[in-house]
Amino acid sequence: MTDCIFCKIANHEIPSSIVYEDDVVIAFLDLSQVTKGHTLLVPKKHVADIFEYDEELAKEVFSRIPKIARAIERSSDDILGLNILNNNRSIAYQSVFHSHIHFLPRYEDSDSDGFGLKWKTHEGKYSQAELAKVVASIKESLEE
C-alpha cells in the first residue's frame, strides 16, 4: 500500500523511534505517547486488521508480543503493569488501517489521564437461550 504511514515506517521511508525489528514485524514508539513508552507492534506486511491475518502471519506477529512486553517492563522500574490492545475497524477505535498492537505501560492509577477502559457488566441482560444461540453461531462460523 503506497499511502499507509505504517508501511512507510516499516520500509524506513519516514523516521520513527524503532525499539525492535526483524523480517516480519517492526515495533516503534507511538507518536501520541498516551503513557511514556507507548509502543506499537506492526506487521511489515500490510493487513488492515485482524480479519485479514492468515494463521501463519498471526503466529509470527503474536509470538513477538511477550518479547516486546517484557522489554518494555524491564525498561523502567516505575512500570507497574501493561495494557496490550488491538483495535479492529473504526467502530472499535482503529484509526490507522494497518493492523497494529498497542503496548501501554502503566505507572500509577493517575497515568490514565487521556486513557482508560470501562467494562460495564451486562450480566443477566441476556437469557441462557440467547447466549446459547450466540455460542452456536460462533461455533458454526469457526474456520477449520
N, C-alpha and C positions, 0 to 999 in steps of 0.2 A: 504494500500500500504506500503510495507516494506522499500523502499528506498527513500521515499519522505521526504525532510527536514522539510516541514511544518507539516506533520503528526507527525514527531519526536518531533517537538516543542509542538504541541497540546497534545501529550502524555507525555510531560515532560521528554523525553529521552535525550534531549540536552538543554543546558541553553539558555535562552532568557530574554529580558527585557520586561516582561509582564506588560501591562497597564490596561488590562481588560480581564476577563474570566468568562464564565458561561458554562452551559451544551451544548450549541450549537456552540459558537464561542470563539476564543481567539484573542486578539489584542496585538501586541508587536512592539517594535521599530525595524525598518528595519536596518540591519547592514550597509547599504550604506549611510544612513542619508543624502539624497540628499538635504534636508533642515533640520535644527535642529528640532527634534520631529517627523520626518517622521515615520509614524506608518502603520502597516499592519493589516487588519481585515481579519481573515481566518476562514472559517467554519471548525469545527472539523471533520466533515465527509469529506472524500476525494472525491472531484469532480474536474475534470481537469480544467473546465472553466464554463462560464455562460450557455453554451449549455447543460450542464449536470444537472443543477438545476431543481428540480421539484418546483411546486408552493409553497409548504409548506416550503421547505428549503430557497427559495428566500425570502419569507415573514419573516422568522426567521432571516436570515442574514442581509437583507437590512433594517429591522426595527431597527437594532443596529447602523446604520450609524449616525443618528442625535446625539445620546448619545455620541459616540466617538468624533464626530466633535466638539460638544460643550465643551467636556472635554479638548480637545486639545486647542481650542480657549481660554478657561479660564486659561489654564496653564501658559500663559505668556502675559503680557500687550503689548509685542512687536509684537504679531501676528496680522497682518492686514487683512489676508484672508486665504483661504484654497483651495487647489486643491484636488478633490477626483477623482481617476482614477481606472479603471478596464480594464486591457488588456486581450484579449482573443485570444489565439493561437499565434504562433511565428510571423506571418505576422503583428500582432498588438502589437508586442514587449513584449509578455508574455515570461518570461524566467524561471519561476518556474511553473510547470504544475500541481499546486494545486491552485484552484481559490483563489484569494486574492484581496483586495481593498486597494489601497494606499491613505493615507491621508498625504498631503504635506503642512505643514504650510508655509505661505508666510509672510515675514518680510519687504521686500522692493523690489523695482524693480531689484536691483542688486543681490538679492539672487538667481537669475535664472542661475548663473554660473553652467553649467553642467545639467541644466534642462530648458525645455521650450516647449511651444506648439505653433505651427504655424497653422493658419487657413487661407488658401488661398481660396478665393472665386472662384467658377466656375459658378457664376450666369450668366445666358444667354448661357451657353455651351450646355444645353440640351433643346430640344423643349418641348412645353407643351404636345405634343403627346408622347414623350419619357418618360416624368415624369408621365403621366397618366398610361403608361404601368408598370412603377415601382410601383406605388401605387396599381394598380390592382394585380400585382404579390405578393406584400406583404400581401394585404388583403386576397388573395386566400390561402396564406400559414399560416395564423393565426390559432392557435390551440384553440379550444373552451374549 
